[in-house]
Amino acid sequence: MTAVSAPASSANLGPGFDVLGLALDRRTTVGSGPAPEGAQALDEHHPAVIAHRRAGGAGDLWGFGGIPIGRGLGFSGAVRVAGAMLAHVERDGADAASDAATRASVLDLTADLEGHPDNVAPSVYGGLVIADGDLVVPVAVDPSLAVVAWVPDAESTSTDRSRATLPSTVDRVDAVFNMARVATLVSAVSGGDLDLLSRCVDDRLHQQVRYAAAPASAAAAAAMTGVDGLHGVWLSGSGPTVAAWASLSGIDGVVERVRAATGADHVLGLAVDRVGVRAEVGD
């Protein structure tokens, strides 16, 4: 068995529209050879298989994992990264997954397939990244930080359809507002400043338009804003998942308070993934 896994992600983080992405510790796995129990066969239309073929791979693939599909937690980006890297690992061995040049090649291929580098860069590199075309800049994330995510069961979001609803131009004052918030967010994440994180997830480019089209997400965001232990609430990717910063040490209690505030069972406490794509080679 040869397999590769890649982490989930949350894109934008509020003001970092098409720029910021954060890797989270839920993984999807794509492999070849004998499939483990619980794995599903992947057909030729699956994004992991398409990426695998584009990277030069061949043969039947299987997959499994814990990333919800169509919920704004980077499923399509993660499976594309895993599929593309699998082709390299099959050719060059497990060390290919940590090779800088190979990772750059996987980023280039999957960003082209996904359409946005911030949707795949966290799954390639782990941690918080600034995606600027083919340039990916890692941002230090204080080890005390974690993320709480409210994930609805009954809704999904198409990134392309959601993007089509956004205005094609923005006012200069709104652009400046977002630039200031992004700069502040990077500083707050690096320093683990929860108080500062509470005020730097505001956005004027995309979130309000998307919330208007997803009233359940807007209601969850409003309910989460008052939860003790949450610091800043944002729409994960294009939604419908809503996420917020929290302290890793108190994550279980915060998750329970979010469940109570939103009336939802599907609330996740997620550490930051700091590894990115990795090979998982077995017998």
DALIN-V244684 format. One record per residue. N is the residue number from 0. RES is the residue in three letters. D_LAST is the distance of its C-alpha to the last C-alpha in Angstrom with 1 decimal. Layout:
n = <N:N>
res = <RES:RES>
d_last = <D_LAST:D_LAST>
This chain:
n = <0:1:2:3:4:5:6:7:8:9:10:11:12:13:14:15:16:17:18:19:20:21:22:23:24:25:26:27:28:29:30:31:32:33:34:35:36:37:38:39:40:41:42:43:44:45:46:47:48:49:50:51:52:53:54:55:56:57:58:59:60:61:62:63:64:65:66:67:68:69:70:71:72:73:74:75:76:77:78:79:80:81:82:83:84:85:86:87:88:89:90:91:92:93:94:95:96:97:98:99:100:101:102:103:104:105:106:107:108:109:110:111:112:113:114:115:116:117:118:119:120:121:122:123:124:125:126:127:128:129:130:131:132:133:134:135:136:137:138:139:140:141:142:143:144:145:146:147:148:149:150:151:152:153:154:155:156:157:158:159:160:161:162:163:164:165:166:167:168:169:170:171:172:173:174:175:176:177:178:179:180:181:182:183:184:185:186:187:188:189:190:191:192:193:194:195:196:197:198:199:200:201:202:203:204:205:206:207:208:209:210:211:212:213:214:215:216:217:218:219:220:221:222:223:224:225:226:227:228:229:230:231:232:233:234:235:236:237:238:239:240:241:242:243:244:245:246:247:248:249:250:251:252:253:254:255:256:257:258:259:260:261:262:263:264:265:266:267:268:269:270:271:272:273:274:275:276:277:278:279:280:281:282>
res = <MET:THR:ALA:VAL:SER:ALA:PRO:ALA:SER:SER:ALA:ASN:LEU:GLY:PRO:GLY:PHE:ASP:VAL:LEU:GLY:LEU:ALA:LEU:ASP:ARG:ARG:THR:THR:VAL:GLY:SER:GLY:PRO:ALA:PRO:GLU:GLY:ALA:GLN:ALA:LEU:ASP:GLU:HIS:HIS:PRO:ALA:VAL:ILE:ALA:HIS:ARG:ARG:ALA:GLY:GLY:ALA:GLY:ASP:LEU:TRP:GLY:PHE:GLY:GLY:ILE:PRO:ILE:GLY:ARG:GLY:LEU:GLY:PHE:SER:GLY:ALA:VAL:ARG:VAL:ALA:GLY:ALA:MET:LEU:ALA:HIS:VAL:GLU:ARG:ASP:GLY:ALA:ASP:ALA:ALA:SER:ASP:ALA:ALA:THR:ARG:ALA:SER:VAL:LEU:ASP:LEU:THR:ALA:ASP:LEU:GLU:GLY:HIS:PRO:ASP:ASN:VAL:ALA:PRO:SER:VAL:TYR:GLY:GLY:LEU:VAL:ILE:ALA:ASP:GLY:ASP:LEU:VAL:VAL:PRO:VAL:ALA:VAL:ASP:PRO:SER:LEU:ALA:VAL:VAL:ALA:TRP:VAL:PRO:ASP:ALA:GLU:SER:THR:SER:THR:ASP:ARG:SER:ARG:ALA:THR:LEU:PRO:SER:THR:VAL:ASP:ARG:VAL:ASP:ALA:VAL:PHE:ASN:MET:ALA:ARG:VAL:ALA:THR:LEU:VAL:SER:ALA:VAL:SER:GLY:GLY:ASP:LEU:ASP:LEU:LEU:SER:ARG:CYS:VAL:ASP:ASP:ARG:LEU:HIS:GLN:GLN:VAL:ARG:TYR:ALA:ALA:ALA:PRO:ALA:SER:ALA:ALA:ALA:ALA:ALA:ALA:MET:THR:GLY:VAL:ASP:GLY:LEU:HIS:GLY:VAL:TRP:LEU:SER:GLY:SER:GLY:PRO:THR:VAL:ALA:ALA:TRP:ALA:SER:LEU:SER:GLY:ILE:ASP:GLY:VAL:VAL:GLU:ARG:VAL:ARG:ALA:ALA:THR:GLY:ALA:ASP:HIS:VAL:LEU:GLY:LEU:ALA:VAL:ASP:ARG:VAL:GLY:VAL:ARG:ALA:GLU:VAL:GLY:ASP>
d_last = <5.3:7.9:10.5:13.8:16.3:20.0:22.9:25.9:29.2:33.0:35.2:38.8:39.3:42.8:44.7:41.9:42.0:39.6:39.2:37.3:33.8:32.0:28.3:27.7:24.9:23.8:20.6:19.4:15.8:15.2:12.1:11.4:9.4:8.9:11.0:10.9:14.2:17.0:15.9:18.6:18.7:20.5:23.5:25.0:27.4:25.0:25.5:21.8:21.7:25.1:24.0:20.8:23.2:25.8:23.4:22.7:19.5:19.3:17.6:16.9:15.9:15.5:16.6:17.7:19.6:22.8:25.1:28.2:29.0:32.4:33.4:33.8:30.6:29.1:26.7:27.3:27.1:23.8:22.0:23.6:22.5:18.9:19.1:20.9:18.7:15.6:17.4:18.0:14.5:13.4:16.3:16.6:13.5:13.0:16.5:18.1:18.0:20.4:22.5:26.0:26.8:23.7:24.4:28.0:27.0:24.9:27.9:30.3:28.5:27.8:31.3:32.8:31.0:31.7:35.2:35.3:33.5:34.0:31.8:28.7:29.4:28.5:25.1:24.6:26.2:26.4:29.7:33.1:33.8:36.9:36.1:38.8:37.7:35.2:36.2:34.2:35.7:33.9:36.1:35.8:35.2:36.7:34.2:36.6:36.1:34.2:34.7:35.8:35.3:37.2:35.2:37.3:35.7:38.3:38.6:36.7:37.9:37.7:37.9:39.8:42.3:42.7:43.3:45.9:48.1:48.4:51.5:51.3:53.5:54.0:56.9:57.0:57.5:54.3:52.3:53.7:53.0:49.3:49.1:50.6:48.2:45.1:46.4:47.1:43.7:41.9:44.2:43.8:39.9:39.9:42.4:41.1:44.6:44.3:48.0:47.9:44.8:47.0:49.3:47.2:45.1:48.2:48.2:50.7:48.7:46.5:46.0:49.4:49.2:45.8:46.9:49.9:47.6:45.4:47.9:45.3:43.5:46.9:47.8:44.6:45.2:48.7:47.7:45.0:47.6:49.4:46.5:46.8:43.9:43.1:44.1:44.4:43.2:41.9:40.7:37.0:36.7:39.0:38.5:38.8:36.9:39.2:37.9:39.6:39.1:39.1:38.6:35.1:36.7:38.6:36.2:36.0:39.8:40.1:37.7:39.8:43.0:41.7:40.9:44.4:46.0:44.3:44.0:40.4:37.4:34.7:35.2:32.3:32.4:30.1:29.5:29.4:25.9:26.2:22.9:22.8:19.9:16.6:13.1:10.3:7.1:3.8:0.0>
